[in-house]
Amino acid sequence: MSGSNQLISVHPEELKFIFELEKQCYCDLKVANKTEHHVAFKVKTTSPKKYFVRPNTGVVQPWDSCVITVTLQAQREYPPDMQCKDKFLLQSTIVPPNTDVDDIPQDTFNKDGEKAIEECKLKVVYTTPGQGTSEDEGSLTQKSKQNLNSNSVLSTSNPEEVRKVQRLKEERDEVIQQNQRLQRELDLMKRRRNRGSVPGFSLAFAAFVGLVGIMFGFILRVVFSAPSEE
């Protein structure tokens, strides 16, 4: 978030979307009014055809908050290097008490007016399902290690225990890498399907996706339950 906003706070400070081909994805912004005044806001973007923002304008009562849902429309191609240059601008200003969103004048957010307009710039970040899974699994592994330490199951002074944990970590990393490779292959299959449909492809594709999900879930359960069985 650029600048220091006195009227509102915005969380998170960037719009992060888990990007998948031909699927809509969403990001929620929480806008909180930090004052005793009624504050009106408006959301603008450099790519209005790609995103659906609701509500894109509104009024937040004193010390209250609201949630803005930003929807990225389904895309047919990956952006170069998964980098996004789209930007969002959230403007805010004080309005009279009990102002309804339908009563906000059209020139409320014009900078040439007498009202003070605060602006918050938000950048857009794209991630892939594989990256999200890796982060989630890393968090899960960290929690597992904390539980083991709290129960005195794992002792770093025991070389055998250390080797077992390291082996489990390597197996986990291998499973995650395999899942990422499968995800890339699935995305490639989707792109090929869009270029030319093959009879019976949809059923086979759905079965393959289901099988991968079952196998991945089973392997993770085995890997993460292994320490507790010793």
N, C-alpha and C positions, 0 to 999 in steps of 0.2 A: 504494500500500500504506500503510495507516494504522498509525502506531505504529512502534516499533523492536523487531523480533523478534530474540531472542537464540538461539532454537533452530533456526529454519529461514529460508531465503530463498526467495522466490517470484518467478518470472519467466515472463511479463511481469507488470507490476503492475496490469493491467486486462485484462478479457476482451474481445477484439475479434473480432466476427463479421462476415463479408461476407454481408449479408442479401440473400436472394433468395426470392421467393414460392414456396411449395410445394417448397422444397428444404431438406434438413438442412444445417447448416453446423457447423464444428468449431473449437475453440480448445484448444491444448495449454498446460498449466501445468507448469513444471519446479519441483519442490519439492526443495530441497537441505538436508540435515542439516548444520548448522555446528558440531556438538558431538561429543564422544566418547561420548555416550549414545545409546541407542535412543529414537527419537522417534516417537510415534504421532500421526496427523493425522486430521481429519474435515472434510468439506466440506458446508456447508449453503447453501441458497439460499432467497430469498423467493418463488420461483416454481418449486417442484419439478415441476410438471406440464409445464413448458416445456422443461426441461433434463434431460439424461441424463448423469450423472457417473460415470466409471469410471477408477480405483477411487474411491469416495467416502470410504473409510476405508483406512488402511494403516499400516505401520510402516517407517520408514526407518532403516537401520543407520548407525552413526557415519561421518561424512564421505561418506556415499553420497547418492544422489538418486533420484527417480522422476518419471515423467511422468503427469499426470492429464489425461485427455481429456474435455472438456466439449462435449456435443452439443446444439445448439439444434434442437428439433424443427421440422419444416416448418410454416410459418405461412401462413395464408390472406389476411392483411391486413398492410399496412404500419403500423407504429406511428406515432402522430402526430408529425410533424416528424422522424421517424427517431430519436427520443429514447427511451431505455430507462431505466426506473426500477428494474429488477431489480438485486439485490445478492447477492454471494456472501460467505460467511464461512468462512475456513479456520482451524480450531482445531488447536493442537498442544500436546503435553505429553510429558514424559519417562516411559518405561515400563521395566520390568525387562528385562535382556538376554535375547535370544532369544525375546521375546514374539511370538507369531504373531498375525496379524490376526484370526483366529477366536477368540483367547483374550482379546481386549480386553474388559474389563468394560463393561457398558452405561452405568455411571455415570462412566466415565473422564473425560468432557468436561463433567460437571456442575460449575458454578462454586461450588456450595456445599460441594464436597469440599475436602480438604486440599492437593490437588495444585495446582501453579501452571499455569494455562491461558493460553497466549498466543493472541491472535486477530489475524487479518489480514483486513481488509475489502477486497473487490475489486469495482469497479463494472463495468458492462457497457456496451460501446460498439458501435453498429451502423454499418457503412459499406455503401456500395453497390458493385457491381462497377465502375461507372464511376469512382468515387472511387479505388478500388484501382488501376485502369488508369492514371489520371492520375498517381498517385504513382509507379508503376513506370516510366512513360514519362519522367517528370521525372528520375528517377534515371538512366535509360538515357541521356538527353540530356546530363546532367552528365558521365557517364563518357565519352561521345563527345567532348565539348569538351576534357576532360582529355587524351584520347589525341591530339587534334589539336594541342593546345598542346605536348605532349611531343615530337611529331614535327616541330614548327616548320612545320606546314602552314598554320596560321592565325596571322596577325599582326594584332594590334589596331591597328597603325599604318597598315594598308592599308584605306582606306575601302571599296574594292570588296569585299574579303573580308568586312568587317563587314556590308555590305548583304546579301551572299549568305547569311551565317549568320542574319541577322535574318529574311530571307525564308523560309528553311527552318524557322525556329522558328514563324513565323506559319502556315505550311502544316501543321506538326505539330500546333499548337494547334487548327487547324480540323478536322483529322482526328479528334482526340480528342473535340472537342465534338460532331462528327457521330456518333461512336460512342456517346457518352452519350445523345444524342437517340434513337438507334435502340434503345438499351437500355430507355429509358423507354417507347418505343412497344411494344417486345416485352412488357414487363411489363403494359402496358395491354391488349394482346391476350390475354395469359394470363388476366387478370381477366375479360375479356369471355367467354372460352372457358368459364370456370368457371360463369358465370351461365347460359349457354345454348350448348350444343354445336352447331356448324355442320358438316354433312356435308363431309368432305374437308378439314376445317380442320387436323387434326394433320399430314397429309402436307405441305400447303402451308406450314404454320408451320415445320416441320423444314427444308424446302428453303430458306425465307427466312433462317432462322438460319444455315444452312451458307453461303449466298451472302454474307451480311454478314461472317461470319468470314473467308472467303477474301479478300474485297475489302479488309477492314481490314488483314489481314496483308500483302497485296501493297503497299498504299499506304505502310504503315510501312517496309517494306523499301526502297521507292524513296526515301522521305524521308531515312532515316537512312544510306543508302549514298551519297547524292548528294555530300557533301563529299569522300569518299575518291576519287571519280572525277576530281576536278579536278587 
